Every structure is written in structure tokens, then in C-alpha cells.
Amino acid sequence: MLGPGQSMQYENVLNAVFGLEPDVAGSIAMVADSAGVIAMSRTYNVPGAKIAGTFGQGLPASRRIS
């Protein structure tokens, strides 16, 4: 749980929080009691020695209104 003005960053949230293997993909649902919450995801590759170049993207969280 985060308080007002606090933030949290994970290199691999599925591994760090849920103990999943590093190559697992998935989604996370967040519940907030404030409209001021900001969330985003940055996904990228870590190239091996034989691969030239990288790719990635940053995406804002989508908002679901109940």
C-alpha cells in the first residue's frame, strides 16, 4: 500500500512481487481510491551479444470505470 506522494518502481513486478519466472508475461489490476493515481508500464528487450539493437515501449495504464 502506498500513501499520498509515494511511488514504487519494479524492474520485473511479476517476478519481484508474485515470484513468477522472469520470462512470464501477464497483466496486473490495480485498485485505487483516488483519481490522481498514475500508472504505466515500460517493456523492453535486453539484447544478447549477437543481437544488434533493442526495442521497447512505454504505455500508460488503461482506466476501467465500474
Backbone as ProteinMPNN parsed JSONL, in Angstrom:
{"seq_chain_A": "MLGPGQSMQYENVLNAVFGLEPDVAGSIAMVADSAGVIAMSRTYNVPGAKIAGTFGQGLPASRRIS", "coords_chain_A": {"N_chain_A": [[0.848, -1.175, 0.0], [0.533, 2.198, -0.826], [1.122, 5.497, 0.314], [-0.091, 8.956, 0.151], [1.681, 10.822, -2.281], [3.728, 8.952, -2.496], [5.744, 6.554, -4.32], [6.384, 3.627, -6.345], [8.639, 1.414, -7.872], [9.443, -1.245, -10.013], [11.758, -3.543, -11.388], [11.001, -5.947, -12.546], [7.97, -6.624, -12.023], [6.236, -8.85, -11.93], [7.931, -10.928, -11.23], [9.245, -9.91, -8.894], [7.159, -9.257, -7.041], [5.223, -11.301, -7.226], [6.671, -13.63, -7.496], [7.037, -14.954, -9.908], [8.572, -16.546, -12.76], [11.227, -14.925, -14.623], [10.657, -14.755, -17.434], [7.912, -14.776, -17.75], [4.755, -13.568, -18.846], [2.139, -11.193, -18.258], [-0.751, -9.53, -16.841], [-1.676, -6.811, -14.667], [-4.021, -5.871, -12.257], [-5.024, -2.901, -10.758], [-6.276, -1.291, -7.843], [-7.598, 1.723, -6.809], [-8.3, 4.388, -4.544], [-8.431, 6.965, -5.329], [-8.613, 9.417, -7.89], [-6.29, 10.473, -8.777], [-4.179, 8.743, -9.276], [-1.312, 7.563, -10.955], [-0.178, 5.363, -13.365], [2.01, 3.217, -15.211], [3.585, 1.227, -17.797], [6.659, -0.097, -18.836], [8.093, -1.831, -21.33], [10.688, -3.799, -22.581], [13.456, -5.17, -24.476], [16.397, -7.049, -23.584], [19.223, -7.119, -25.158], [21.201, -9.848, -26.413], [24.692, -10.686, -26.86], [24.993, -11.202, -29.589], [22.974, -9.88, -30.865], [22.01, -6.999, -32.581], [20.923, -3.924, -31.577], [17.91, -2.706, -29.93], [14.525, -2.909, -28.685], [11.45, -1.45, -27.545], [8.759, -0.143, -25.478], [6.807, 2.346, -23.812], [3.867, 2.424, -21.93], [0.874, 4.015, -20.895], [-1.262, 3.236, -18.109], [-4.447, 1.668, -18.624], [-7.73, 2.89, -18.054], [-10.382, 1.693, -16.197], [-13.73, 2.075, -15.69], [-16.081, 1.414, -13.282]], "CA_chain_A": [[0.0, 0.0, 0.0], [1.28, 3.447, -0.914], [0.46, 6.68, 0.834], [-0.053, 10.121, -0.738], [3.008, 11.285, -2.683], [4.692, 7.864, -2.581], [5.792, 5.83, -5.582], [7.05, 2.341, -6.303], [9.142, 1.013, -9.183], [9.985, -2.595, -10.045], [12.379, -3.936, -12.652], [10.136, -7.008, -13.064], [6.982, -6.729, -10.95], [5.692, -10.204, -11.838], [8.914, -11.723, -10.5], [9.536, -9.349, -7.575], [6.003, -9.266, -6.14], [4.467, -12.543, -7.279], [7.579, -14.764, -7.539], [6.979, -15.65, -11.189], [9.831, -16.603, -13.503], [11.456, -13.683, -15.364], [10.132, -14.733, -18.796], [6.459, -14.888, -17.722], [4.029, -12.348, -19.207], [0.821, -11.125, -17.642], [-1.277, -8.194, -16.58], [-1.909, -6.515, -13.255], [-5.144, -4.979, -11.981], [-4.793, -2.041, -9.594], [-7.459, -0.657, -7.29], [-7.203, 2.964, -6.144], [-9.424, 5.172, -4.028], [-8.208, 8.338, -5.764], [-8.496, 9.578, -9.337], [-4.978, 11.036, -9.055], [-3.17, 7.695, -9.402], [-0.651, 7.469, -12.254], [0.479, 4.065, -13.533], [2.481, 2.959, -16.577], [4.415, 0.047, -17.994], [7.716, 0.013, -19.84], [8.51, -3.17, -21.733], [11.835, -3.694, -23.488], [14.297, -6.359, -24.516], [17.793, -6.936, -23.184], [19.85, -7.869, -26.252], [22.384, -10.662, -26.184], [25.901, -10.194, -27.537], [24.91, -11.376, -31.037], [21.847, -9.107, -31.398], [22.29, -5.566, -32.707], [19.751, -3.071, -31.395], [16.914, -3.031, -28.918], [13.207, -2.36, -28.93], [10.662, -1.327, -26.332], [7.761, 0.904, -25.474], [6.194, 2.702, -22.546], [2.423, 2.573, -22.095], [0.127, 4.396, -19.701], [-2.286, 2.265, -17.697], [-5.79, 1.967, -19.107], [-8.647, 3.156, -16.942], [-11.672, 1.0, -16.268], [-14.705, 2.69, -14.79], [-17.127, 0.437, -12.937]], "C_chain_A": [[0.896, 1.243, 0.0], [0.458, 4.589, -0.35], [0.54, 7.826, -0.157], [1.382, 10.559, -1.019], [4.064, 10.2, -2.782], [4.646, 7.21, -3.95], [6.544, 4.524, -5.384], [7.464, 1.985, -7.723], [9.743, -0.376, -9.05], [10.645, -2.84, -11.383], [11.544, -5.021, -13.327], [9.108, -7.308, -11.977], [6.406, -8.136, -10.827], [6.635, -11.132, -11.086], [9.071, -11.223, -9.07], [8.377, -9.478, -6.593], [5.33, -10.633, -6.074], [5.341, -13.794, -7.387], [7.552, -15.547, -8.834], [8.324, -15.598, -11.891], [9.99, -15.343, -14.362], [10.849, -13.627, -16.762], [8.611, -14.87, -18.866], [5.842, -13.541, -18.094], [2.668, -12.358, -18.533], [0.371, -9.692, -17.48], [-1.551, -8.044, -15.093], [-3.096, -5.574, -13.158], [-4.828, -4.199, -10.708], [-6.119, -1.454, -9.153], [-6.988, 0.57, -6.524], [-8.445, 3.691, -5.649], [-9.283, 6.649, -4.366], [-8.083, 8.379, -7.278], [-7.114, 10.086, -9.733], [-3.86, 10.019, -9.208], [-2.624, 7.681, -10.82], [0.06, 6.122, -12.308], [0.905, 3.918, -14.985], [3.319, 1.712, -16.592], [5.462, 0.352, -19.055], [8.219, -1.395, -20.107], [9.624, -3.046, -22.758], [12.611, -4.997, -23.479], [15.696, -6.029, -24.0], [18.569, -7.772, -24.196], [21.051, -8.688, -25.796], [23.546, -10.105, -26.993], [25.793, -10.268, -29.055], [23.791, -10.551, -31.675], [22.238, -7.632, -31.435], [20.993, -4.787, -32.548], [18.811, -3.58, -30.318], [15.559, -2.515, -29.389], [12.481, -2.274, -27.598], [9.617, -0.252, -26.484], [7.275, 1.138, -24.059], [4.718, 2.966, -22.783], [1.788, 3.058, -20.801], [-0.883, 3.31, -19.353], [-3.627, 2.656, -18.31], [-6.725, 2.09, -17.9], [-9.965, 2.426, -17.176], [-12.604, 1.618, -15.249], [-15.824, 1.697, -14.545], [-18.478, 1.097, -12.903]], "O_chain_A": [[1.883, 1.317, 0.732], [-0.76, 4.635, -0.521], [1.173, 7.689, -1.204], [2.198, 10.656, -0.102], [5.207, 10.502, -3.124], [3.642, 7.294, -4.657], [7.245, 4.336, -4.39], [6.717, 2.23, -8.671], [10.466, -0.657, -8.094], [10.141, -2.388, -12.412], [11.396, -5.016, -14.549], [9.346, -8.149, -11.11], [6.112, -8.576, -9.715], [6.182, -12.032, -10.378], [9.035, -12.017, -8.131], [8.6, -9.78, -5.421], [4.914, -11.075, -5.003], [4.816, -14.908, -7.372], [7.999, -16.694, -8.867], [9.125, -14.699, -11.637], [8.993, -14.757, -14.784], [10.548, -12.533, -17.24], [8.071, -15.063, -19.956], [6.353, -12.493, -17.7], [2.111, -13.424, -18.269], [1.038, -8.759, -17.929], [-1.644, -9.028, -14.359], [-3.172, -4.588, -13.891], [-4.415, -4.777, -9.703], [-6.983, -1.154, -9.978], [-6.088, 0.479, -5.688], [-9.509, 3.615, -6.264], [-9.942, 7.492, -3.757], [-7.507, 7.473, -7.88], [-6.799, 10.124, -10.922], [-2.692, 10.403, -9.264], [-3.387, 7.777, -11.781], [0.815, 5.779, -11.398], [0.242, 4.433, -15.886], [3.717, 1.196, -15.548], [5.164, 0.995, -20.061], [8.715, -2.067, -19.203], [9.511, -2.268, -23.705], [12.445, -5.826, -22.585], [16.112, -4.871, -23.987], [18.575, -8.999, -24.107], [21.81, -8.279, -24.917], [23.374, -9.14, -27.738], [26.433, -9.48, -29.751], [23.672, -10.524, -32.9], [22.733, -7.085, -30.45], [20.057, -4.985, -33.323], [18.905, -4.72, -29.862], [15.468, -1.777, -30.37], [12.852, -2.946, -26.636], [9.582, 0.465, -27.484], [7.323, 0.245, -23.213], [4.356, 3.658, -23.735], [2.125, 2.567, -19.724], [-1.307, 2.55, -20.224], [-3.908, 3.84, -18.493], [-6.514, 1.459, -16.864], [-10.575, 2.544, -18.239], [-12.282, 1.671, -14.062], [-16.441, 1.197, -15.485], [-19.48, 0.436, -12.63]]}, "name": "protein", "num_of_chains": 1, "seq": "MLGPGQSMQYENVLNAVFGLEPDVAGSIAMVADSAGVIAMSRTYNVPGAKIAGTFGQGLPASRRIS"}
